[in-house]
Amino acid sequence: MRIECPICGSRDRREFYYRGDAIALARPAPEAGDDLWDGYLHLRDNPAGQTRDLWQHESGCGAWLVVTRNTVTHVVQAVELASDVKRAMA
Ligand SMILES: [Zn+2]
């Protein structure tokens, strides 16, 4: 799979660090209890189809990216700078 970094261009996905779902996980309060912390730390969805994930171009420019891709076909549909996505949401 290749990812089109908006800064560096097309690169192999092994240059990128996968952080997870781009929808921010709500970090529980320190006193939230074991069940909430267990879910926050260990439980993740594993959807088949389109996802929006947060990746960092770790071996390149270091930019954080929001990658829209299909987990079944591995087709990357869009790559955006996370800073642009955050600014658009503000
Ligand atoms: Zn880059």
PDB file of the backbone (N, CA, C, O) and the ligand in Angstrom, with CONECT records:
HET     ZN  A 101       1
ATOM      1  N   MET A   1       0.849  -1.177   0.000  1.00  0.00           N
ATOM      2  CA  MET A   1       0.000   0.000   0.000  1.00  0.00           C
ATOM      3  C   MET A   1       0.892   1.237   0.000  1.00  0.00           C
ATOM      4  O   MET A   1       1.901   1.289   0.704  1.00  0.00           O
ATOM      5  N   ARG A   2       0.516   2.216  -0.785  1.00  0.00           N
ATOM      6  CA  ARG A   2       1.251   3.481  -0.837  1.00  0.00           C
ATOM      7  C   ARG A   2       0.343   4.593  -0.327  1.00  0.00           C
ATOM      8  O   ARG A   2      -0.872   4.577  -0.526  1.00  0.00           O
ATOM      9  N   ILE A   3       0.965   5.546   0.331  1.00  0.00           N
ATOM     10  CA  ILE A   3       0.239   6.691   0.871  1.00  0.00           C
ATOM     11  C   ILE A   3       0.822   7.943   0.236  1.00  0.00           C
ATOM     12  O   ILE A   3       2.039   8.123   0.190  1.00  0.00           O
ATOM     13  N   GLU A   4      -0.064   8.806  -0.253  1.00  0.00           N
ATOM     14  CA  GLU A   4       0.352  10.053  -0.901  1.00  0.00           C
ATOM     15  C   GLU A   4       0.470  11.129   0.173  1.00  0.00           C
ATOM     16  O   GLU A   4      -0.515  11.782   0.516  1.00  0.00           O
ATOM     17  N   CYS A   5       1.684  11.313   0.703  1.00  0.00           N
ATOM     18  CA  CYS A   5       1.895  12.371   1.693  1.00  0.00           C
ATOM     19  C   CYS A   5       1.734  13.721   0.985  1.00  0.00           C
ATOM     20  O   CYS A   5       2.342  13.933  -0.065  1.00  0.00           O
ATOM     21  N   PRO A   6       0.930  14.635   1.535  1.00  0.00           N
ATOM     22  CA  PRO A   6       0.746  15.936   0.884  1.00  0.00           C
ATOM     23  C   PRO A   6       2.043  16.734   0.764  1.00  0.00           C
ATOM     24  O   PRO A   6       2.141  17.634  -0.070  1.00  0.00           O
ATOM     25  N   ILE A   7       3.039  16.410   1.593  1.00  0.00           N
ATOM     26  CA  ILE A   7       4.296  17.147   1.571  1.00  0.00           C
ATOM     27  C   ILE A   7       5.364  16.421   0.739  1.00  0.00           C
ATOM     28  O   ILE A   7       6.076  17.054  -0.040  1.00  0.00           O
ATOM     29  N   CYS A   8       5.477  15.092   0.901  1.00  0.00           N
ATOM     30  CA  CYS A   8       6.573  14.331   0.288  1.00  0.00           C
ATOM     31  C   CYS A   8       6.186  13.605  -1.000  1.00  0.00           C
ATOM     32  O   CYS A   8       7.058  13.242  -1.788  1.00  0.00           O
ATOM     33  N   GLY A   9       4.902  13.393  -1.219  1.00  0.00           N
ATOM     34  CA  GLY A   9       4.482  12.629  -2.385  1.00  0.00           C
ATOM     35  C   GLY A   9       4.222  11.170  -2.024  1.00  0.00           C
ATOM     36  O   GLY A   9       4.098  10.832  -0.847  1.00  0.00           O
ATOM     37  N   SER A  10       4.141  10.315  -3.025  1.00  0.00           N
ATOM     38  CA  SER A  10       3.789   8.914  -2.832  1.00  0.00           C
ATOM     39  C   SER A  10       4.926   8.165  -2.146  1.00  0.00           C
ATOM     40  O   SER A  10       6.074   8.217  -2.587  1.00  0.00           O
ATOM     41  N   ARG A  11       4.589   7.462  -1.051  1.00  0.00           N
ATOM     42  CA  ARG A  11       5.586   6.717  -0.287  1.00  0.00           C
ATOM     43  C   ARG A  11       4.991   5.377   0.144  1.00  0.00           C
ATOM     44  O   ARG A  11       3.775   5.224   0.263  1.00  0.00           O
ATOM     45  N   ASP A  12       5.889   4.404   0.377  1.00  0.00           N
ATOM     46  CA  ASP A  12       5.468   3.102   0.869  1.00  0.00           C
ATOM     47  C   ASP A  12       4.901   3.249   2.278  1.00  0.00           C
ATOM     48  O   ASP A  12       5.398   4.054   3.065  1.00  0.00           O
ATOM     49  N   ARG A  13       3.887   2.491   2.594  1.00  0.00           N
ATOM     50  CA  ARG A  13       3.233   2.630   3.895  1.00  0.00           C
ATOM     51  C   ARG A  13       4.156   2.286   5.055  1.00  0.00           C
ATOM     52  O   ARG A  13       3.872   2.668   6.191  1.00  0.00           O
ATOM     53  N   ARG A  14       5.251   1.575   4.804  1.00  0.00           N
ATOM     54  CA  ARG A  14       6.186   1.243   5.887  1.00  0.00           C
ATOM     55  C   ARG A  14       6.931   2.471   6.405  1.00  0.00           C
ATOM     56  O   ARG A  14       7.585   2.400   7.445  1.00  0.00           O
ATOM     57  N   GLU A  15       6.839   3.605   5.688  1.00  0.00           N
ATOM     58  CA  GLU A  15       7.439   4.847   6.194  1.00  0.00           C
ATOM     59  C   GLU A  15       6.539   5.532   7.219  1.00  0.00           C
ATOM     60  O   GLU A  15       6.936   6.518   7.841  1.00  0.00           O
ATOM     61  N   PHE A  16       5.327   5.005   7.391  1.00  0.00           N
ATOM     62  CA  PHE A  16       4.334   5.690   8.218  1.00  0.00           C
ATOM     63  C   PHE A  16       4.055   4.894   9.490  1.00  0.00           C
ATOM     64  O   PHE A  16       4.116   3.665   9.501  1.00  0.00           O
ATOM     65  N   TYR A  17       3.751   5.616  10.545  1.00  0.00           N
ATOM     66  CA  TYR A  17       3.352   5.022  11.819  1.00  0.00           C
ATOM     67  C   TYR A  17       1.841   5.138  11.926  1.00  0.00           C
ATOM     68  O   TYR A  17       1.280   6.228  11.815  1.00  0.00           O
ATOM     69  N   TYR A  18       1.185   3.996  12.145  1.00  0.00           N
ATOM     70  CA  TYR A  18      -0.269   3.963  12.255  1.00  0.00           C
ATOM     71  C   TYR A  18      -0.672   4.268  13.689  1.00  0.00           C
ATOM     72  O   TYR A  18      -0.253   3.578  14.618  1.00  0.00           O
ATOM     73  N   ARG A  19      -1.487   5.303  13.868  1.00  0.00           N
ATOM     74  CA  ARG A  19      -1.885   5.695  15.224  1.00  0.00           C
ATOM     75  C   ARG A  19      -3.268   5.177  15.581  1.00  0.00           C
ATOM     76  O   ARG A  19      -3.553   4.943  16.755  1.00  0.00           O
ATOM     77  N   GLY A  20      -4.142   4.991  14.578  1.00  0.00           N
ATOM     78  CA  GLY A  20      -5.471   4.467  14.864  1.00  0.00           C
ATOM     79  C   GLY A  20      -6.557   5.341  14.296  1.00  0.00           C
ATOM     80  O   GLY A  20      -6.312   6.227  13.478  1.00  0.00           O
ATOM     81  N   ASP A  21      -7.750   5.074  14.745  1.00  0.00           N
ATOM     82  CA  ASP A  21      -8.933   5.782  14.272  1.00  0.00           C
ATOM     83  C   ASP A  21      -8.757   7.282  14.452  1.00  0.00           C
ATOM     84  O   ASP A  21      -8.339   7.753  15.509  1.00  0.00           O
ATOM     85  N   ALA A  22      -9.089   8.030  13.389  1.00  0.00           N
ATOM     86  CA  ALA A  22      -8.908   9.484  13.443  1.00  0.00           C
ATOM     87  C   ALA A  22      -9.936  10.159  14.330  1.00  0.00           C
ATOM     88  O   ALA A  22      -9.760  11.311  14.726  1.00  0.00           O
ATOM     89  N   ILE A  23     -11.000   9.453  14.639  1.00  0.00           N
ATOM     90  CA  ILE A  23     -11.966  10.003  15.578  1.00  0.00           C
ATOM     91  C   ILE A  23     -11.358   9.838  16.959  1.00  0.00           C
ATOM     92  O   ILE A  23     -11.150   8.725  17.442  1.00  0.00           O
ATOM     93  N   ALA A  24     -11.082  10.954  17.571  1.00  0.00           N
ATOM     94  CA  ALA A  24     -10.349  10.927  18.839  1.00  0.00           C
ATOM     95  C   ALA A  24     -11.047  10.069  19.870  1.00  0.00           C
ATOM     96  O   ALA A  24     -12.248  10.197  20.107  1.00  0.00           O
ATOM     97  N   LEU A  25     -10.266   9.187  20.481  1.00  0.00           N
ATOM     98  CA  LEU A  25     -10.791   8.410  21.592  1.00  0.00           C
ATOM     99  C   LEU A  25     -10.916   9.327  22.795  1.00  0.00           C
ATOM    100  O   LEU A  25     -10.009  10.097  23.110  1.00  0.00           O
ATOM    101  N   ALA A  26     -12.032   9.231  23.445  1.00  0.00           N
ATOM    102  CA  ALA A  26     -12.250  10.057  24.633  1.00  0.00           C
ATOM    103  C   ALA A  26     -11.488   9.427  25.788  1.00  0.00           C
ATOM    104  O   ALA A  26     -11.844   8.350  26.266  1.00  0.00           O
ATOM    105  N   ARG A  27     -10.436  10.108  26.233  1.00  0.00           N
ATOM    106  CA  ARG A  27      -9.620   9.590  27.332  1.00  0.00           C
ATOM    107  C   ARG A  27     -10.410   9.703  28.627  1.00  0.00           C
ATOM    108  O   ARG A  27     -10.878  10.785  28.983  1.00  0.00           O
ATOM    109  N   PRO A  28     -10.559   8.579  29.336  1.00  0.00           N
ATOM    110  CA  PRO A  28     -11.317   8.633  30.591  1.00  0.00           C
ATOM    111  C   PRO A  28     -10.596   9.461  31.643  1.00  0.00           C
ATOM    112  O   PRO A  28      -9.384   9.664  31.584  1.00  0.00           O
ATOM    113  N   ALA A  29     -11.362   9.922  32.588  1.00  0.00           N
ATOM    114  CA  ALA A  29     -10.778  10.620  33.734  1.00  0.00           C
ATOM    115  C   ALA A  29      -9.944   9.608  34.532  1.00  0.00           C
ATOM    116  O   ALA A  29     -10.238   8.412  34.514  1.00  0.00           O
ATOM    117  N   PRO A  30      -8.909  10.084  35.228  1.00  0.00           N
ATOM    118  CA  PRO A  30      -8.045   9.160  35.972  1.00  0.00           C
ATOM    119  C   PRO A  30      -8.814   8.256  36.939  1.00  0.00           C
ATOM    120  O   PRO A  30      -8.410   7.116  37.169  1.00  0.00           O
ATOM    121  N   GLU A  31      -9.902   8.745  37.499  1.00  0.00           N
ATOM    122  CA  GLU A  31     -10.661   7.966  38.482  1.00  0.00           C
ATOM    123  C   GLU A  31     -11.841   7.227  37.847  1.00  0.00           C
ATOM    124  O   GLU A  31     -12.743   6.790  38.562  1.00  0.00           O
ATOM    125  N   ALA A  32     -11.852   7.080  36.509  1.00  0.00           N
ATOM    126  CA  ALA A  32     -13.017   6.527  35.797  1.00  0.00           C
ATOM    127  C   ALA A  32     -13.297   5.055  36.090  1.00  0.00           C
ATOM    128  O   ALA A  32     -14.422   4.601  35.879  1.00  0.00           O
ATOM    129  N   GLY A  33     -12.346   4.321  36.551  1.00  0.00           N
ATOM    130  CA  GLY A  33     -12.592   2.920  36.870  1.00  0.00           C
ATOM    131  C   GLY A  33     -11.974   1.987  35.844  1.00  0.00           C
ATOM    132  O   GLY A  33     -11.636   2.386  34.729  1.00  0.00           O
ATOM    133  N   ASP A  34     -11.835   0.718  36.259  1.00  0.00           N
ATOM    134  CA  ASP A  34     -11.121  -0.268  35.445  1.00  0.00           C
ATOM    135  C   ASP A  34     -11.813  -0.572  34.118  1.00  0.00           C
ATOM    136  O   ASP A  34     -11.137  -0.726  33.101  1.00  0.00           O
ATOM    137  N   ASP A  35     -13.155  -0.663  34.103  1.00  0.00           N
ATOM    138  CA  ASP A  35     -13.854  -1.027  32.870  1.00  0.00           C
ATOM    139  C   ASP A  35     -13.638   0.024  31.784  1.00  0.00           C
ATOM    140  O   ASP A  35     -13.337  -0.331  30.644  1.00  0.00           O
ATOM    141  N   LEU A  36     -13.783   1.297  32.109  1.00  0.00           N
ATOM    142  CA  LEU A  36     -13.578   2.354  31.113  1.00  0.00           C
ATOM    143  C   LEU A  36     -12.123   2.399  30.646  1.00  0.00           C
ATOM    144  O   LEU A  36     -11.850   2.571  29.458  1.00  0.00           O
ATOM    145  N   TRP A  37     -11.199   2.244  31.584  1.00  0.00           N
ATOM    146  CA  TRP A  37      -9.782   2.260  31.196  1.00  0.00           C
ATOM    147  C   TRP A  37      -9.428   1.039  30.365  1.00  0.00           C
ATOM    148  O   TRP A  37      -8.641   1.146  29.424  1.00  0.00           O
ATOM    149  N   ASP A  38      -9.992  -0.121  30.691  1.00  0.00           N
ATOM    150  CA  ASP A  38      -9.739  -1.334  29.903  1.00  0.00           C
ATOM    151  C   ASP A  38     -10.211  -1.127  28.461  1.00  0.00           C
ATOM    152  O   ASP A  38      -9.495  -1.474  27.521  1.00  0.00           O
ATOM    153  N   GLY A  39     -11.398  -0.571  28.281  1.00  0.00           N
ATOM    154  CA  GLY A  39     -11.920  -0.318  26.944  1.00  0.00           C
ATOM    155  C   GLY A  39     -11.081   0.692  26.183  1.00  0.00           C
ATOM    156  O   GLY A  39     -10.813   0.516  24.995  1.00  0.00           O
ATOM    157  N   TYR A  40     -10.670   1.748  26.864  1.00  0.00           N
ATOM    158  CA  TYR A  40      -9.857   2.795  26.241  1.00  0.00           C
ATOM    159  C   TYR A  40      -8.505   2.247  25.776  1.00  0.00           C
ATOM    160  O   TYR A  40      -8.026   2.597  24.697  1.00  0.00           O
ATOM    161  N   LEU A  41      -7.903   1.398  26.586  1.00  0.00           N
ATOM    162  CA  LEU A  41      -6.560   0.910  26.277  1.00  0.00           C
ATOM    163  C   LEU A  41      -6.531  -0.288  25.333  1.00  0.00           C
ATOM    164  O   LEU A  41      -5.581  -0.444  24.566  1.00  0.00           O
ATOM    165  N   HIS A  42      -7.578  -1.152  25.380  1.00  0.00           N
ATOM    166  CA  HIS A  42      -7.463  -2.439  24.694  1.00  0.00           C
ATOM    167  C   HIS A  42      -8.504  -2.728  23.622  1.00  0.00           C
ATOM    168  O   HIS A  42      -8.254  -3.571  22.760  1.00  0.00           O
ATOM    169  N   LEU A  43      -9.644  -2.080  23.634  1.00  0.00           N
ATOM    170  CA  LEU A  43     -10.714  -2.451  22.702  1.00  0.00           C
ATOM    171  C   LEU A  43     -10.750  -1.494  21.522  1.00  0.00           C
ATOM    172  O   LEU A  43     -10.856  -0.280  21.695  1.00  0.00           O
ATOM    173  N   ARG A  44     -10.661  -2.052  20.323  1.00  0.00           N
ATOM    174  CA  ARG A  44     -10.724  -1.249  19.106  1.00  0.00           C
ATOM    175  C   ARG A  44     -11.673  -1.925  18.120  1.00  0.00           C
ATOM    176  O   ARG A  44     -11.791  -3.150  18.090  1.00  0.00           O
ATOM    177  N   ASP A  45     -12.343  -1.108  17.318  1.00  0.00           N
ATOM    178  CA  ASP A  45     -13.146  -1.649  16.231  1.00  0.00           C
ATOM    179  C   ASP A  45     -12.204  -2.157  15.147  1.00  0.00           C
ATOM    180  O   ASP A  45     -11.073  -1.686  15.024  1.00  0.00           O
ATOM    181  N   ASN A  46     -12.675  -3.109  14.372  1.00  0.00           N
ATOM    182  CA  ASN A  46     -11.901  -3.633  13.251  1.00  0.00           C
ATOM    183  C   ASN A  46     -12.819  -3.680  12.035  1.00  0.00           C
ATOM    184  O   ASN A  46     -13.186  -4.758  11.567  1.00  0.00           O
ATOM    185  N   PRO A  47     -13.193  -2.494  11.521  1.00  0.00           N
ATOM    186  CA  PRO A  47     -14.216  -2.461  10.478  1.00  0.00           C
ATOM    187  C   PRO A  47     -13.699  -2.959   9.125  1.00  0.00           C
ATOM    188  O   PRO A  47     -12.525  -2.800   8.793  1.00  0.00           O
ATOM    189  N   ALA A  48     -14.606  -3.561   8.360  1.00  0.00           N
ATOM    190  CA  ALA A  48     -14.327  -3.928   6.971  1.00  0.00           C
ATOM    191  C   ALA A  48     -14.965  -2.864   6.104  1.00  0.00           C
ATOM    192  O   ALA A  48     -16.188  -2.720   6.090  1.00  0.00           O
ATOM    193  N   GLY A  49     -14.142  -2.111   5.375  1.00  0.00           N
ATOM    194  CA  GLY A  49     -14.668  -1.043   4.532  1.00  0.00           C
ATOM    195  C   GLY A  49     -13.909   0.245   4.768  1.00  0.00           C
ATOM    196  O   GLY A  49     -12.732   0.227   5.130  1.00  0.00           O
ATOM    197  N   GLN A  50     -14.587   1.362   4.561  1.00  0.00           N
ATOM    198  CA  GLN A  50     -13.922   2.668   4.639  1.00  0.00           C
ATOM    199  C   GLN A  50     -13.639   3.072   6.077  1.00  0.00           C
ATOM    200  O   GLN A  50     -14.491   2.942   6.956  1.00  0.00           O
ATOM    201  N   THR A  51     -12.422   3.567   6.301  1.00  0.00           N
ATOM    202  CA  THR A  51     -12.028   4.077   7.611  1.00  0.00           C
ATOM    203  C   THR A  51     -11.298   5.402   7.427  1.00  0.00           C
ATOM    204  O   THR A  51     -10.818   5.716   6.338  1.00  0.00           O
ATOM    205  N   ARG A  52     -11.223   6.168   8.502  1.00  0.00           N
ATOM    206  CA  ARG A  52     -10.376   7.378   8.540  1.00  0.00           C
ATOM    207  C   ARG A  52      -9.426   7.180   9.697  1.00  0.00           C
ATOM    208  O   ARG A  52      -9.834   7.119  10.857  1.00  0.00           O
ATOM    209  N   ASP A  53      -8.142   7.079   9.362  1.00  0.00           N
ATOM    210  CA  ASP A  53      -7.141   6.762  10.365  1.00  0.00           C
ATOM    211  C   ASP A  53      -6.103   7.876  10.459  1.00  0.00           C
ATOM    212  O   ASP A  53      -5.889   8.645   9.522  1.00  0.00           O
ATOM    213  N   LEU A  54      -5.476   7.928  11.619  1.00  0.00           N
ATOM    214  CA  LEU A  54      -4.404   8.886  11.846  1.00  0.00           C
ATOM    215  C   LEU A  54      -3.070   8.175  11.650  1.00  0.00           C
ATOM    216  O   LEU A  54      -2.803   7.151  12.279  1.00  0.00           O
ATOM    217  N   TRP A  55      -2.235   8.726  10.772  1.00  0.00           N
ATOM    218  CA  TRP A  55      -0.906   8.165  10.481  1.00  0.00           C
ATOM    219  C   TRP A  55       0.118   9.294  10.615  1.00  0.00           C
ATOM    220  O   TRP A  55      -0.200  10.464  10.401  1.00  0.00           O
ATOM    221  N   GLN A  56       1.342   8.929  10.968  1.00  0.00           N
ATOM    222  CA  GLN A  56       2.427   9.905  10.962  1.00  0.00           C
ATOM    223  C   GLN A  56       3.473   9.472   9.950  1.00  0.00           C
ATOM    224  O   GLN A  56       3.847   8.300   9.899  1.00  0.00           O
ATOM    225  N   HIS A  57       3.941  10.405   9.152  1.00  0.00           N
ATOM    226  CA  HIS A  57       5.012  10.099   8.197  1.00  0.00           C
ATOM    227  C   HIS A  57       6.332  10.098   8.959  1.00  0.00           C
ATOM    228  O   HIS A  57       7.149  11.013   8.850  1.00  0.00           O
ATOM    229  N   GLU A  58       6.503   9.037   9.729  1.00  0.00           N
ATOM    230  CA  GLU A  58       7.601   8.924  10.686  1.00  0.00           C
ATOM    231  C   GLU A  58       8.983   8.927  10.008  1.00  0.00           C
ATOM    232  O   GLU A  58       9.919   9.544  10.516  1.00  0.00           O
ATOM    233  N   SER A  59       9.109   8.244   8.871  1.00  0.00           N
ATOM    234  CA  SER A  59      10.405   8.172   8.182  1.00  0.00           C
ATOM    235  C   SER A  59      10.525   9.227   7.091  1.00  0.00           C
ATOM    236  O   SER A  59      11.389   9.138   6.219  1.00  0.00           O
ATOM    237  N   GLY A  60       9.660  10.216   7.148  1.00  0.00           N
ATOM    238  CA  GLY A  60       9.685  11.282   6.151  1.00  0.00           C
ATOM    239  C   GLY A  60       9.647  12.628   6.838  1.00  0.00           C
ATOM    240  O   GLY A  60      10.517  12.959   7.644  1.00  0.00           O
ATOM    241  N   CYS A  61       8.632  13.394   6.511  1.00  0.00           N
ATOM    242  CA  CYS A  61       8.541  14.767   7.005  1.00  0.00           C
ATOM    243  C   CYS A  61       8.014  14.869   8.442  1.00  0.00           C
ATOM    244  O   CYS A  61       8.083  15.939   9.048  1.00  0.00           O
ATOM    245  N   GLY A  62       7.491  13.773   8.988  1.00  0.00           N
ATOM    246  CA  GLY A  62       6.976  13.793  10.354  1.00  0.00           C
ATOM    247  C   GLY A  62       5.548  14.287  10.469  1.00  0.00           C
ATOM    248  O   GLY A  62       5.008  14.345  11.573  1.00  0.00           O
ATOM    249  N   ALA A  63       4.921  14.645   9.353  1.00  0.00           N
ATOM    250  CA  ALA A  63       3.557  15.195   9.397  1.00  0.00           C
ATOM    251  C   ALA A  63       2.552  14.142   9.862  1.00  0.00           C
ATOM    252  O   ALA A  63       2.685  12.954   9.570  1.00  0.00           O
ATOM    253  N   TRP A  64       1.550  14.612  10.589  1.00  0.00           N
ATOM    254  CA  TRP A  64       0.418  13.771  10.962  1.00  0.00           C
ATOM    255  C   TRP A  64      -0.643  13.907   9.882  1.00  0.00           C
ATOM    256  O   TRP A  64      -0.972  15.013   9.452  1.00  0.00           O
ATOM    257  N   LEU A  65      -1.177  12.765   9.448  1.00  0.00           N
ATOM    258  CA  LEU A  65      -2.096  12.721   8.311  1.00  0.00           C
ATOM    259  C   LEU A  65      -3.374  12.001   8.687  1.00  0.00           C
ATOM    260  O   LEU A  65      -3.355  11.079   9.503  1.00  0.00           O
ATOM    261  N   VAL A  66      -4.477  12.412   8.100  1.00  0.00           N
ATOM    262  CA  VAL A  66      -5.734  11.664   8.187  1.00  0.00           C
ATOM    263  C   VAL A  66      -5.890  10.945   6.850  1.00  0.00           C
ATOM    264  O   VAL A  66      -6.026  11.581   5.805  1.00  0.00           O
ATOM    265  N   VAL A  67      -5.868   9.614   6.895  1.00  0.00           N
ATOM    266  CA  VAL A  67      -5.921   8.788   5.693  1.00  0.00           C
ATOM    267  C   VAL A  67      -7.287   8.107   5.624  1.00  0.00           C
ATOM    268  O   VAL A  67      -7.671   7.369   6.531  1.00  0.00           O
ATOM    269  N   THR A  68      -8.005   8.363   4.548  1.00  0.00           N
ATOM    270  CA  THR A  68      -9.274   7.682   4.303  1.00  0.00           C
ATOM    271  C   THR A  68      -8.970   6.522   3.367  1.00  0.00           C
ATOM    272  O   THR A  68      -8.478   6.724   2.257  1.00  0.00           O
ATOM    273  N   ARG A  69      -9.266   5.300   3.820  1.00  0.00           N
ATOM    274  CA  ARG A  69      -8.910   4.119   3.033  1.00  0.00           C
ATOM    275  C   ARG A  69      -9.940   3.029   3.231  1.00  0.00           C
ATOM    276  O   ARG A  69     -10.756   3.071   4.151  1.00  0.00           O
ATOM    277  N   ASN A  70      -9.880   2.050   2.342  1.00  0.00           N
ATOM    278  CA  ASN A  70     -10.763   0.900   2.436  1.00  0.00           C
ATOM    279  C   ASN A  70      -9.941  -0.274   2.964  1.00  0.00           C
ATOM    280  O   ASN A  70      -8.953  -0.664   2.342  1.00  0.00           O
ATOM    281  N   THR A  71     -10.338  -0.837   4.098  1.00  0.00           N
ATOM    282  CA  THR A  71      -9.559  -1.902   4.723  1.00  0.00           C
ATOM    283  C   THR A  71      -9.694  -3.223   3.989  1.00  0.00           C
ATOM    284  O   THR A  71      -8.917  -4.145   4.241  1.00  0.00           O
ATOM    285  N   VAL A  72     -10.661  -3.340   3.086  1.00  0.00           N
ATOM    286  CA  VAL A  72     -10.839  -4.578   2.322  1.00  0.00           C
ATOM    287  C   VAL A  72     -10.008  -4.532   1.043  1.00  0.00           C
ATOM    288  O   VAL A  72      -9.315  -5.495   0.715  1.00  0.00           O
ATOM    289  N   THR A  73     -10.077  -3.409   0.320  1.00  0.00           N
ATOM    290  CA  THR A  73      -9.388  -3.309  -0.966  1.00  0.00           C
ATOM    291  C   THR A  73      -8.011  -2.641  -0.846  1.00  0.00           C
ATOM    292  O   THR A  73      -7.213  -2.710  -1.781  1.00  0.00           O
ATOM    293  N   HIS A  74      -7.728  -2.003   0.279  1.00  0.00           N
ATOM    294  CA  HIS A  74      -6.485  -1.259   0.538  1.00  0.00           C
ATOM    295  C   HIS A  74      -6.349  -0.033  -0.366  1.00  0.00           C
ATOM    296  O   HIS A  74      -5.255   0.515  -0.498  1.00  0.00           O
ATOM    297  N   VAL A  75      -7.427   0.396  -0.977  1.00  0.00           N
ATOM    298  CA  VAL A  75      -7.406   1.609  -1.785  1.00  0.00           C
ATOM    299  C   VAL A  75      -7.434   2.818  -0.857  1.00  0.00           C
ATOM    300  O   VAL A  75      -8.310   2.941  -0.001  1.00  0.00           O
ATOM    301  N   VAL A  76      -6.456   3.714  -1.042  1.00  0.00           N
ATOM    302  CA  VAL A  76      -6.416   4.963  -0.280  1.00  0.00           C
ATOM    303  C   VAL A  76      -7.205   5.995  -1.068  1.00  0.00           C
ATOM    304  O   VAL A  76      -6.874   6.309  -2.211  1.00  0.00           O
ATOM    305  N   GLN A  77      -8.249   6.517  -0.445  1.00  0.00           N
ATOM    306  CA  GLN A  77      -9.152   7.435  -1.141  1.00  0.00           C
ATOM    307  C   GLN A  77      -8.783   8.900  -0.935  1.00  0.00           C
ATOM    308  O   GLN A  77      -9.022   9.728  -1.814  1.00  0.00           O
ATOM    309  N   ALA A  78      -8.205   9.224   0.214  1.00  0.00           N
ATOM    310  CA  ALA A  78      -7.834  10.620   0.481  1.00  0.00           C
ATOM    311  C   ALA A  78      -6.770  10.663   1.568  1.00  0.00           C
ATOM    312  O   ALA A  78      -6.745   9.822   2.467  1.00  0.00           O
ATOM    313  N   VAL A  79      -5.900  11.646   1.470  1.00  0.00           N
ATOM    314  CA  VAL A  79      -4.898  11.909   2.512  1.00  0.00           C
ATOM    315  C   VAL A  79      -4.905  13.405   2.763  1.00  0.00           C
ATOM    316  O   VAL A  79      -4.739  14.204   1.840  1.00  0.00           O
ATOM    317  N   GLU A  80      -5.097  13.776   4.017  1.00  0.00           N
ATOM    318  CA  GLU A  80      -5.150  15.191   4.386  1.00  0.00           C
ATOM    319  C   GLU A  80      -4.193  15.431   5.552  1.00  0.00           C
ATOM    320  O   GLU A  80      -3.971  14.543   6.376  1.00  0.00           O
ATOM    321  N   LEU A  81      -3.637  16.621   5.613  1.00  0.00           N
ATOM    322  CA  LEU A  81      -2.849  16.973   6.790  1.00  0.00           C
ATOM    323  C   LEU A  81      -3.795  17.055   7.980  1.00  0.00           C
ATOM    324  O   LEU A  81      -4.850  17.682   7.889  1.00  0.00           O
ATOM    325  N   ALA A  82      -3.434  16.437   9.083  1.00  0.00           N
ATOM    326  CA  ALA A  82      -4.293  16.455  10.266  1.00  0.00           C
ATOM    327  C   ALA A  82      -4.541  17.884  10.732  1.00  0.00           C
ATOM    328  O   ALA A  82      -5.618  18.199  11.239  1.00  0.00           O
ATOM    329  N   SER A  83      -3.551  18.740  10.562  1.00  0.00           N
ATOM    330  CA  SER A  83      -3.736  20.151  10.976  1.00  0.00           C
ATOM    331  C   SER A  83      -4.831  20.825  10.152  1.00  0.00           C
ATOM    332  O   SER A  83      -5.572  21.653  10.682  1.00  0.00           O
ATOM    333  N   ASP A  84      -4.947  20.490   8.873  1.00  0.00           N
ATOM    334  CA  ASP A  84      -6.014  21.051   8.045  1.00  0.00           C
ATOM    335  C   ASP A  84      -7.378  20.522   8.480  1.00  0.00           C
ATOM    336  O   ASP A  84      -8.355  21.269   8.520  1.00  0.00           O
ATOM    337  N   VAL A  85      -7.441  19.221   8.808  1.00  0.00           N
ATOM    338  CA  VAL A  85      -8.709  18.620   9.251  1.00  0.00           C
ATOM    339  C   VAL A  85      -9.159  19.269  10.552  1.00  0.00           C
ATOM    340  O   VAL A  85     -10.331  19.608  10.717  1.00  0.00           O
ATOM    341  N   LYS A  86      -8.213  19.440  11.477  1.00  0.00           N
ATOM    342  CA  LYS A  86      -8.528  20.050  12.768  1.00  0.00           C
ATOM    343  C   LYS A  86      -9.002  21.484  12.579  1.00  0.00           C
ATOM    344  O   LYS A  86      -9.950  21.914  13.235  1.00  0.00           O
ATOM    345  N   ARG A  87      -8.346  22.233  11.681  1.00  0.00           N
ATOM    346  CA  ARG A  87      -8.730  23.621  11.430  1.00  0.00           C
ATOM    347  C   ARG A  87     -10.131  23.682  10.825  1.00  0.00           C
ATOM    348  O   ARG A  87     -10.910  24.572  11.166  1.00  0.00           O
ATOM    349  N   ALA A  88     -10.461  22.746   9.933  1.00  0.00           N
ATOM    350  CA  ALA A  88     -11.785  22.728   9.286  1.00  0.00           C
ATOM    351  C   ALA A  88     -12.885  22.396  10.299  1.00  0.00           C
ATOM    352  O   ALA A  88     -14.031  22.817  10.139  1.00  0.00           O
ATOM    353  N   MET A  89     -12.523  21.623  11.361  1.00  0.00           N
ATOM    354  CA  MET A  89     -13.514  21.231  12.360  1.00  0.00           C
ATOM    355  C   MET A  89     -13.749  22.357  13.377  1.00  0.00           C
ATOM    356  O   MET A  89     -14.754  22.341  14.088  1.00  0.00           O
ATOM    357  N   ALA A  90     -12.839  23.327  13.452  1.00  0.00           N
ATOM    358  CA  ALA A  90     -12.959  24.396  14.460  1.00  0.00           C
ATOM    359  C   ALA A  90     -14.029  25.398  14.083  1.00  0.00           C
ATOM    360  O   ALA A  90     -14.261  26.358  14.818  1.00  0.00           O
TER     361      ALA A  90
HETATM  362 ZN    ZN A 101       5.750  13.383   4.338  1.00  0.00          ZN2+
END
